[in-house]
Amino acid sequence: MASQIPALQQPDTPRTDSVFSVLSGFYSLDSNVPGLSKVILNKLNMKDYGEYRAAVEGKAKGISFRNYKEMFKRMEETFEFCTSCNKLPVHLTDGQTLKRYCQRKDWPQHKKVCKLLRLVAIDRLVEWLMFTGDLPFPTEKWSKSTAEVKNWDDWLPMQGDLTPRLDAILSGANMTTLWKNASRPRPDDSDLQQSLWRIQSEFLSRILTVGMAMQHFHLDPHAKPLTIHIAGASHNETMGARLTDYDELNKMFPGHQGIEIVMVGPEVVDGPIVRPPLRAFGPRQRVYISAYKGLYHQFWEELVEKEQAAKPDLVVGFHPAYFFQTRKQRFHANQGLVEGWLPTLLLLRDYTIPSFFTMYSEMELKRSLQILLELEMHIRDSGPNPFTSQKPEQVQSTPNKTPVYCNSHYICFQGLLLRQEDLEEPGLDNERPS
């Protein structure tokens, strides 16, 4: 019988033995800035970590505020702490302020990332438009073949002039509401246009990365329908997800035989995409999205092995085994997440499933390569992702670190790394050892 997802203990606490990245993420924040996770809960009007996780996963009512002004103010206050000494406002003595305290000492480090952090501050407010429906904005049909579109520089010219689409959002009611209530002045229109594009790029980055992964493994959806599993899907990919989110693949592969996207992860957020996967081929020239809340190896045991879901032609993982860590503790040492991911990695290896994982940075790429090699994975390719998100992400508890970018690097792997003596043994097959 398949193992069960670890039960949520109430009230929950940050810890390293959890398969849920929300809890281990809170642990990381507190390790660097003691008390930061409690500040976040208080600002969001939540009593404990279990309530936060339930809200993120769609199991409870959303976060409630009296008005937009309070909402944006409290969101910004979760980022207020001293980057030099890691003090929170409540820990400062009389007469001290975060704006002045340690500022001179911190400047040599902060000036290296100051301009990027300004963009981060704009983006985290403008990103609200993803939930109002203003973003993502519609895209055009591809005028080039898939083989010709190798990066953003090839994709953008196919869209023509983006100005009318961006201006429509800039002049919209939700953009006006945002800056009427935000706790900072409205940036000029050129800054906001660039912010809209950066947020759009993060959304499209996942879809175009899936298409790139298909090409890496020479999977042609024109030849046959394809099933693609997104392993380790979380609230980042599934909060507010729509059934049309992957329709850019229809433009990337016009006239295809059908593409199924199945998002699998214990942090999948309830919504329209949480529906049963297909047992047979889906409709032609359409992308069918479904989702399963649970660990990937559980999904395999409960549905794939029982032929309630199709076996994947490709498995993609967006930032598996990553969260914003302290300098001393790397995420890969997290007991809970290792236990959650190790069975999945071994399953992918033993069934020789084409797999494509993305990372936030070159450092994470190197660490991930080391782990996969220790598991004797056959690494087919790795490197910078030409469709990386253009939106910088602040490492929340250590903002003076260089911001990272979603899907900035990738690893392409499949099966077991065979040694020369293994290649000489007769009878090798693709059956998983019992």
N, C-alpha and C positions, 0 to 999 in steps of 0.2 A: 504494500500500500504506500502511496506517495506520502512523504512527510508533510506536515502541516506548517503553515506560516506561523512564526512565533507570535504568540498572543500578546496583545497590547496590555501592559500593566498600568493601572491607574492609581495614583498619578504617575506618569512616566518621567524619567530623568535622563539627561545626557549621559551617554556611556559608549564604550568602544566595542561592546559585544552585541551590537544590534545590526541586523541586516538592513535597517531603515536609515538612509543617509541623513534624514532630518535630525535624528537623535545624535548620530555620530558627528554631524555638522555642528550642532549646539555644543557638544563636548569640545570640539576643536576651538570654537569661539571662546569658550570659557578658559581654555588652557592658555590662551594668549592675552585675553582681556577678562579677568575674573569678574563675573556678574553680568557680562554682556547679554547672555541668553535670557536672563530674567528681565533685563531692560526691554528687550524685544517683546517678550510676552506682555509686559505691563503696557507698553505703547500700543499693542494690538488688542488691549482689553481682554486678555486671556489669562486664565487662572493657572494652567499647568501645561506641560509639554504634550500630554496626551490630547488636550483640547486643540492645541496648535496643529498637531499631526492630523487629527480628525477633520479639521477645517480644510487643510491643504488637500487631503484626499477626498474631499467632497462628502464626508460622512456626517457633517454637522453644518449648522447654519454658518453662513459667511461671516467674516469679521465685520462688526457693526460700529459705525461712527455716527455722530450727530449730524455731520455735514462734510462736504468735500474739503473744506479748509482744515478741519480737524484731522481728516484722513491723511492728507498730504503732509501736514505738520508732523504728525506722529511717525509717518514713514521716514521722514528725514531725520528725526531725532534718534532713530535706531542706529544711525551712522555717527553719532556724536561721542567721541572719546579721544583722548590724547594719543597720537600716534607715536610719541616719543617715550612716555612713561606708562602708557596703557591705562591711564586713569579715566574713570567715568566722571561725568559732571557731579554726581552725588558724593564723590570722594575728594573733591577739591575743597581746600580751606577757604575761609572768607576772603574775598578780594581777588581770588584767582578765577580766571576764565579759560576755557579751552582755546579761545582765539589767541590769547597772549602766552599762556603757560607753555613752556618748552619750545615756543615757536622758533626762537633764534637757534637753539641747539638742533632742532629738527630740520631746518631749512636745507642744509647740504644734501640730505637724502630726499626730502620732499620735492625739491626743485627738479629732480630727474623725472618725476612722474606728474608734476603739477598740471601740465596742459592736458594730459590724458585723463586725469581725474576730473577735470572740468567737464569733459565729454561724458564721462561716466555719470556725473551728477545730473546732466541734462537728460541722458538716455533713460535713467531709472524713473524719471517722471513721465517722459514721453511714452515709455513702454506701456503705460496705462491704456493707451489707445489700442493696444492689442486686445484688450478685454471689452472695449466699447464697440469693436467692429470696424473702426476706421482703418486699422491695419490687420493683416497685410493688404496692400492695394493690389488690384488686378494686374496681371502680366499679359504680354502679347504672345501670339504664336511664334514658334521658332522659325526663322528664315534660313537657318543653317542646319546641317546635319549634326547629329550627336557627336560624331567624330571631330567635327570642326570646332566645337565649343569646349575648350580645354580649361578655361578659367573665367573669372569675372570680366576680364577685358574683352572676352569673346561674347559673353552673355549680355552685357549691358547695351551694346550697340543695337541688338535685336529689339530692344524695348522702345527705341525712338526717344523722343523728348519726354522726360519724366516730369517736367515742370507742371503741366496741367494737373496731373494726378496728385502731386505733392501740394500744390497750391490749394486744391480742393479740401485737403485735410487741414492745412494751415488756417483756412478761413472757416472751418467747420465749428459747430457749436461745442463739441467736446474739447477741442484745442483751446477755445476761449474759456471754457469752464476750468480747465486745468490751470492755466496761468492766472486766472482771476483768484484762485484759491491756493496756489502754491506759495511756499514761504520764501520764494526768491523771485527776482524780476524775470519777466519774459525775455528770453534771448532774441536776437534779431532773426529774421526769417531765413537767412542763409544758414545759420547755425541749426535752426529747427529742420530745415530741409535735409541737411546732412544727417541729423539725428534720425529722422524718419527712414532714410536709406539704410543706416547702420542697423536699425531694428528689423527692417525688412530683410536685410542680408542674413541676419541670424536665423530667421524663420526659413528662408530659402536654402540656407547652408545645409540643413539636415536633408532636404529633399534632393538637392543636387549631389550631395555626398552619396546618397543611396544609388543614384544613377551612375555616378563614377565607379562605385563598388561593383555594380553590375557589369560595367565595361571591363574592369580589372580582371574579372573571372570569365569574361567572354560569354556572359549570359544574355541571350537575345530574346526579348519579349515578343518579337515579331515571329519567331520560330515556334514558340510555345508559351502558354501562360506560366507566370512565375509567382512563387510564394516567397516573401521576404519577412523574416522575423526581426523585430527590434528588441533585442535582449536588454534587460535592465532599464526599460522605460520607466520614467518617473514623472513627478508633477511638472518638470521642466518641459517635457514633450506632450503631456496629456491634459494639463489644466487648460480648460477652454478649447480643447481640440475639437475640430469639426470634421465631418465625413469627407470634406473636400480638400483637406489640408495638403494632400499629396498629389493634387491634380496637375502640378507642374510636370509630373512624369508623363502625363498624356501629351504634353507639348514636346517633351524630350524624346518620346518614342511614339510618334503619331501612328495610328493604325495598329497598335500592339494587340496581342491576343488576350490580354487581361493580366493585371498585377494585383496581388493581394499583399497588404501590409498588416502584420499582426504585431501589436505592441504588447510586450510581456514584462511585468515587473511588479514587485510588492507595493510600489507607491503609485501605481496607475490611478488616476483620478476618475471618479465616476462621471459619466457623461454619455453622449450619443455613440461614441466609438466603442463603448464597453458592450459588445455584442458577440455572439458566437462566431468563431472563425469558419471559413468555408471548408467543407469536406471534399467538394469537387471544384472544378474550374469555375471561376466567376465570369461575369459578362465581359465580352470583348471591348477593347478600347476604353475601359474604365478601371479606376483604382478603387479597390474595396478595402476599407480599413476596419479592423476589429481590435479588441484589446482583452487581455486576461490579467487579472490581479493575482500575482503569485510569483514565486521564483521560477526561473526558466526551466530548470530540471524537473520541477513539479509539473509545469505545463507539459513538458515532454512525456512524463509518465502518465499523466491523467488524460491527455487528449491525443497527442501524436501517436503514442504507442497503441492506443485503442482506436486509431483511425477516425477520431472525432475532429482532427485537424490535419491538414496536409503537411508533409515533411517539407522543410525549407530548401529552396535552391540557394539561399544566401542568408546569413545572420549578420546583422549590423548592431554594433553597440556604440552609443554616443556617451563618451566619457565614463566608461565602466571603471569602477574602483577609483574614483577621484572625489575629493572634496577639499575645501580650503583648509590646509593643515597648519599646525604650528611648525616652527622650524625644527623642533626636536623630534616630532612624531609624524612619520609619514603614514598616509592612509593605508598603504598596503600592509601595515602591521595591524590594522584593525581586525580583531578576531572575528567579529560578527560578519563583516563584509567579505572577509576571506572565506568563511564557511558558506556564505551565500553564493559566492562566485566560483569557488573551486570546482564543485560538481558540474557547473555549466561549462567551464573551460575544458574539463576532461571529456565531457560529452561531445563538445564540438570537435575536439581532437580525435577521439576514438571513432566517431562516425564520419570523419574526414569531411566536415561541412565547411564550405567556403565562408570565411569570416572576415569582417572588416570593422575594426574598432578605431574610434577617434580619441584624441587627447587635447588638453588645453594648452600644452606647451612642449617645447623640445625636451625639457627636463623630465616631464612626465612620460614622454615618448621613450626616453632612454631607460627609465625605471621599468616601464611596462615591457619593453623588449627583453630586459633582463629576466623578468618573471616568466614570460612566455618561453624563453629559451630554457629556463630551469624546468619547465614542464615539457620540454622536448617538442615544442611546437615547430612546425615547418613554416618559417617566416618567408613569405613570397615577395614582400615589398614593404617599404615604410618611407615616411618623409613628410614634408610640408603638404598640406591640403590646398590645392588651388582654389577651392570654394570655401575657405575658412570664413567664419563670421567676421564682419568688419566692425563689430561693436566690442569695445574693450570692456572687460569685466574686472571690477575691483576685488582684490582679495580682502574680504570685509574686515577681518581682525588684524590684518597687516597691510594697510593701504599704501605704505611706502614701497611695497614690492611692485615690480613692474606688472601692470595689468595683463590679464591673459585673454585669449580669444577662443570661443567655442569652435570645436572641430578644426583647430589650427594644424594638427598633425594626425597621421593615420598609421595603422599597422594592418597589413593584409596577410592573413595566414590561413593555412589549411592542413589538417592532418598531422601526422607524426613525422618528426625529423628523423629520417632513416639514416643509419650509419652504413658504411660500405659493406660490413659483414652482414647487416640485415638484408641488404639488397641481393646478396648471394644466396639467401635462404629460400627454398622453394615453398610454394603454398601460401604466400602472403595474400591476404584479401582485405576487404573493407568492412568485415564483420566486427562488431565491438566485442571484446573479450567478455566472457560471462563471469 
